Structure formats: C-alpha cells, structure tokens
C-alpha cells in the first residue's frame, strides 16, 4: 500500500485557514463550585438570584443618573465576582469608574444576556 500524501487539504489545514479561538464560558464554573462548596442546589439558587439582579440592573442602568449608575454597577460587580461572572464584573467596574461611558453600558447589556442564556442552558 502506498503512503498517503500528508499535504492533502484535509491534513495540511484541518481547521481551515484559521480557527476561531473558543470563547471562555461567561461564568467560571470552578470558581462557582468553590464558592458554593460544590452544592449544586445552592449553585442553582445563587445563579437564579444573580440573573434577577443582573437583568434588573441591565434594565435600569441606561436611564439611571450617574450616581445611580455607580451604585448599580458597584452592586453588580460584587455579585458577579462572587459567582465567577468576571466579564460582567470587569464591565461593571469600568462603568463604576466612568459612569458616563455609554459603550460600556451597552456592552453590559450584551454580557448580561449572554450570562442569562448560559445559565438557562446549564439549568436544563
């Protein structure tokens, strides 16, 4: 049997011209497990409470005064860090530092939706 040509398309670039890097999960599940001592019921409860808070902040922050934005962002930042939603925590931190930065407020809305969808998916 003749050896195969390893330069064929399938073997030279198995991922195509370029492969997109996998995006990290919106919640660090290992961090969450440490915070809840591995208690799955507690994880679900904490995640449900976080989703409620995050959606409420998302719905209020755009129309909020600058002082209120700082307050909302600060509270969300602490909760997000607690469950391992570090992208939300970083965005909230940026809003807390510069509450007039509308691009961060818009980015927060997208991050909240991403986390909400992720939590719904892992809860199925």
Backbone bond lengths (Angstrom), bond angles and torsions (degrees), N, CA, C in turn:
res aa  C-N    CA-C-N  psi(-1)  N-CA   C-N-CA  omega(-1)  CA-C   N-CA-C  phi
1 X - - - 1.444 - - 1.524 107.75 -
2 X 1.308 117.12 134.12 1.461 122.32 -177.89 1.523 109.64 -78.70
3 X 1.342 117.52 142.24 1.468 119.49 177.94 1.517 110.81 -65.47
4 X 1.318 115.58 145.60 1.473 120.98 179.28 1.513 110.47 -75.20
5 X 1.283 114.86 151.40 1.462 121.45 177.40 1.524 108.11 -80.66
6 X 1.303 117.81 112.67 1.466 121.18 -178.03 1.518 112.58 -76.51
7 X 1.307 116.88 -0.90 1.466 120.43 179.74 1.523 111.70 -93.01
8 X 1.315 117.67 6.79 1.462 118.73 178.46 1.513 108.94 -66.93
9 X 1.313 114.84 159.40 1.457 120.75 -174.54 1.519 112.29 -55.87
10 X 1.297 117.30 -41.82 1.467 120.53 -176.51 1.514 112.58 -61.36
11 X 1.339 117.04 -31.30 1.446 119.53 -176.45 1.523 113.28 -99.60
12 X 1.298 117.55 -26.28 1.461 118.65 -177.51 1.521 111.87 -75.99
13 X 1.312 117.47 -32.17 1.463 121.00 179.04 1.526 108.88 -141.49
14 X 1.321 117.95 73.26 1.461 119.55 -175.21 1.523 113.83 -61.38
15 X 1.302 117.64 -22.94 1.461 120.22 179.40 1.504 112.46 -101.04
16 X 1.302 117.94 7.46 1.453 121.02 -176.50 1.510 109.69 89.48
17 X 1.285 116.17 -165.43 1.466 121.56 -179.45 1.522 111.31 -60.56
18 X 1.296 115.57 -42.44 1.458 119.91 177.57 1.515 108.43 -152.27
19 X 1.276 115.44 151.89 1.467 121.03 179.17 1.514 108.06 -114.38
20 X 1.305 115.46 132.90 1.457 119.09 175.34 1.519 108.43 -71.02
21 X 1.310 115.26 141.65 1.455 119.81 178.58 1.525 108.33 -74.49
22 X 1.300 116.31 137.31 1.460 119.99 178.78 1.521 109.21 -63.00
23 X 1.321 115.41 135.07 1.460 118.22 179.64 1.524 109.10 -79.64
24 X 1.312 115.99 144.85 1.463 118.41 179.43 1.529 110.36 -68.26
25 X 1.279 115.52 155.81 1.471 119.18 177.23 1.519 109.26 -63.76
26 X 1.327 117.26 146.30 1.460 119.69 -179.47 1.529 113.53 -69.88
27 X 1.324 116.41 -13.01 1.464 121.27 175.89 1.523 107.88 -132.16
28 X 1.311 115.98 131.33 1.457 121.71 176.62 1.529 106.83 -78.76
29 X 1.316 115.62 99.97 1.462 120.36 -174.80 1.530 112.82 -67.34
30 X 1.310 117.35 -29.75 1.469 119.69 176.67 1.531 109.96 -66.79
31 X 1.340 116.30 -41.22 1.466 120.55 177.50 1.532 109.88 -63.15
32 X 1.325 115.59 -45.00 1.466 120.25 179.31 1.523 110.87 -59.88
33 X 1.320 116.69 -42.60 1.469 120.07 179.68 1.525 111.35 -63.25
34 X 1.338 116.33 -39.07 1.477 118.90 176.83 1.525 110.63 -65.04
35 X 1.316 117.06 -40.93 1.462 120.93 -178.31 1.532 111.79 -66.46
36 X 1.334 116.45 -31.71 1.466 120.46 -177.31 1.524 112.12 -103.86
37 X 1.335 116.22 9.95 1.460 122.98 179.64 1.533 111.64 54.29
38 X 1.344 115.78 34.24 1.455 120.90 176.59 1.512 115.44 75.39
39 X 1.307 118.10 6.65 1.465 122.63 -179.29 1.527 108.73 -79.35
40 X 1.325 117.52 105.83 1.474 122.05 -175.91 1.528 112.21 -63.22
41 X 1.302 117.28 -38.80 1.470 119.84 179.56 1.530 110.20 -63.82
42 X 1.329 115.66 -41.78 1.458 120.06 177.64 1.526 110.67 -65.06
43 X 1.341 117.55 -40.23 1.463 121.07 176.88 1.517 110.51 -56.60
44 X 1.326 116.86 -47.80 1.465 121.15 -178.98 1.522 111.11 -62.49
45 X 1.310 116.60 -41.64 1.467 120.64 179.71 1.529 111.18 -64.51
46 X 1.335 116.65 -45.59 1.459 121.65 -179.89 1.530 110.58 -64.05
47 X 1.331 116.47 -42.13 1.463 119.93 179.25 1.525 111.47 -64.87
48 X 1.326 117.35 -39.96 1.462 120.49 178.33 1.530 110.73 -63.31
49 X 1.315 116.63 -42.66 1.467 120.07 177.75 1.523 111.00 -64.60
50 X 1.337 116.47 -39.49 1.459 119.91 179.13 1.529 110.96 -63.73
51 X 1.312 116.81 -43.28 1.468 119.81 179.25 1.523 110.27 -60.02
52 X 1.321 117.51 -43.87 1.471 120.53 178.11 1.521 110.84 -58.12
53 X 1.320 116.37 -47.99 1.463 120.47 -179.07 1.526 110.74 -64.64
54 X 1.313 117.54 -46.49 1.464 121.51 -176.15 1.524 111.37 -63.32
55 X 1.316 117.40 -42.45 1.468 120.79 178.49 1.527 110.41 -65.69
56 X 1.314 116.75 -40.61 1.463 120.57 177.68 1.532 110.57 -62.04
57 X 1.316 117.64 -44.97 1.472 121.34 177.94 1.521 109.58 -63.16
58 X 1.327 116.67 -46.62 1.473 120.60 179.22 1.528 111.02 -54.69
59 X 1.333 116.58 -42.70 1.462 121.13 -177.30 1.528 113.14 -73.53
60 X 1.329 118.19 -23.72 1.462 121.27 -175.68 1.520 114.54 -101.43
61 X 1.309 118.58 -26.66 1.459 120.84 -165.56 1.526 113.77 -69.69
62 X 1.313 117.81 -32.81 1.467 119.82 -176.94 1.531 111.58 -65.11
63 X 1.305 117.37 -39.41 1.467 121.74 -178.20 1.524 113.27 -91.75
64 X 1.294 117.29 -3.15 1.465 121.99 -175.83 1.530 111.10 -74.22
65 X 1.327 114.88 155.19 1.468 120.18 173.40 1.522 108.51 -68.15
66 X 1.299 117.25 167.03 1.463 120.68 -179.05 1.533 111.12 -60.95
67 X 1.333 116.65 -42.18 1.473 119.71 178.40 1.527 111.37 -63.79
68 X 1.318 115.64 -39.53 1.455 120.09 179.68 1.534 110.08 -68.74
69 X 1.329 117.74 -37.66 1.471 120.94 176.62 1.523 110.54 -59.24
70 X 1.313 115.88 -43.63 1.463 120.13 179.55 1.530 109.70 -60.73
71 X 1.318 116.59 -45.12 1.460 121.10 -179.69 1.532 111.46 -63.87
72 X 1.330 116.71 -46.62 1.462 120.78 179.80 1.530 111.18 -63.14
73 X 1.326 115.88 -44.83 1.463 120.39 -179.25 1.524 111.20 -63.89
74 X 1.312 116.58 -40.92 1.467 120.54 -179.28 1.527 110.98 -61.80
75 X 1.314 116.73 -46.51 1.463 120.11 179.82 1.509 112.56 -64.09
76 X 1.338 116.40 -41.67 1.457 120.47 179.82 1.527 111.00 -67.30
77 X 1.318 116.56 -37.79 1.462 121.15 179.99 1.532 110.70 -58.02
78 X 1.323 116.84 -47.31 1.464 120.10 -179.68 1.517 112.58 -63.78
79 X 1.316 116.30 -43.04 1.468 119.91 178.94 1.518 111.31 -65.25
80 X 1.329 116.26 -42.27 1.465 120.80 -178.99 1.532 110.67 -63.29
81 X 1.308 116.72 -42.42 1.471 119.48 177.56 1.516 110.88 -62.81
82 X 1.321 116.52 -37.61 1.459 120.84 -178.55 1.517 113.58 -62.45
83 X 1.340 117.20 -35.22 1.466 119.06 -178.32 1.525 112.83 -98.58
84 X 1.316 117.35 -6.51 1.459 119.84 179.48 1.517 114.40 93.51
85 X 1.334 117.88 19.45 1.471 121.84 175.45 1.531 107.58 -90.68
86 X 1.322 115.25 71.20 1.460 120.98 -169.48 1.524 113.89 -70.04
87 X 1.328 118.79 -27.88 1.469 120.05 176.57 1.530 109.78 -67.41
88 X 1.311 117.21 -41.08 1.467 120.77 176.73 1.517 109.74 -66.07
89 X 1.313 117.49 -41.75 1.464 120.74 179.18 1.522 110.76 -60.67
90 X 1.316 117.83 -42.73 1.459 121.42 179.24 1.515 112.11 -65.99
91 X 1.309 116.46 -40.67 1.465 120.87 178.50 1.527 110.18 -66.60
92 X 1.313 117.10 -43.43 1.466 121.29 177.82 1.523 110.63 -62.38
93 X 1.317 116.53 -38.21 1.464 120.91 176.74 1.529 110.65 -61.66
94 X 1.332 116.09 -42.04 1.469 120.46 178.46 1.525 111.16 -64.55
95 X 1.324 116.82 -39.01 1.470 120.59 177.85 1.523 110.15 -67.57
96 X 1.308 116.22 -40.50 1.465 120.48 178.60 1.529 110.22 -60.73
97 X 1.318 117.24 -39.90 1.467 121.79 -179.54 1.527 112.03 -73.44
98 X 1.337 116.60 -37.32 1.471 121.72 -179.05 1.530 108.73 -136.19
99 X 1.318 117.31 81.21 1.463 120.08 -174.42 1.535 114.17 -65.74
100 X 1.318 117.63 -15.02 1.466 119.82 179.21 1.529 112.38 -88.37
101 X 1.319 118.72 2.42 1.456 123.04 -179.49 1.534 109.14 -80.40
102 X 1.321 115.85 94.31 1.468 120.50 -175.62 1.527 112.72 -68.08
103 X 1.327 117.80 -26.95 1.468 118.69 179.29 1.526 110.55 -66.80
104 X 1.321 117.78 -35.92 1.473 120.52 176.67 1.525 110.78 -69.40
105 X 1.319 116.89 -36.03 1.471 120.06 177.44 1.528 109.36 -63.57
106 X 1.314 117.07 -41.86 1.471 120.83 177.79 1.522 111.07 -67.51
107 X 1.316 116.91 -40.15 1.470 120.85 178.27 1.523 110.10 -62.56
108 X 1.336 116.59 -38.66 1.464 120.63 178.88 1.530 110.50 -59.12
109 X 1.318 116.97 -41.81 1.470 120.23 -179.96 1.527 110.66 -58.59
110 X 1.318 116.84 -43.76 1.457 120.29 178.64 1.515 112.67 -65.87
111 X 1.322 116.37 -40.24 1.468 120.32 178.85 1.519 111.40 -65.39
112 X 1.316 116.38 -39.38 1.475 120.26 178.48 1.525 109.64 -63.09
113 X 1.326 116.81 -44.12 1.466 119.78 178.91 1.524 111.12 -62.67
114 X 1.327 116.94 -39.83 1.459 121.44 178.93 1.527 111.04 -62.91
115 X 1.313 116.92 -44.88 1.465 121.06 179.10 1.523 110.69 -66.21
116 X 1.312 116.55 -41.54 1.469 120.91 179.40 1.528 110.57 -59.64
117 X 1.327 116.20 -45.05 1.471 120.68 178.97 1.534 111.33 -66.24
118 X 1.326 116.78 -39.31 1.467 120.79 178.86 1.522 110.42 -63.59
119 X 1.319 116.74 -44.48 1.471 120.31 -179.51 1.524 110.16 -65.13
120 X 1.322 117.02 -39.71 1.473 119.64 177.47 1.529 110.50 -63.07
121 X 1.331 116.79 -39.45 1.466 120.49 -178.84 1.520 112.39 -67.79
122 X 1.329 117.81 -40.57 1.462 118.81 -179.01 1.517 112.08 -78.19
123 X 1.320 117.00 -13.43 1.456 120.94 179.02 1.531 114.00 -87.58
124 X 1.323 115.52 -4.35 1.482 119.48 -178.46 1.498 111.42 -78.27
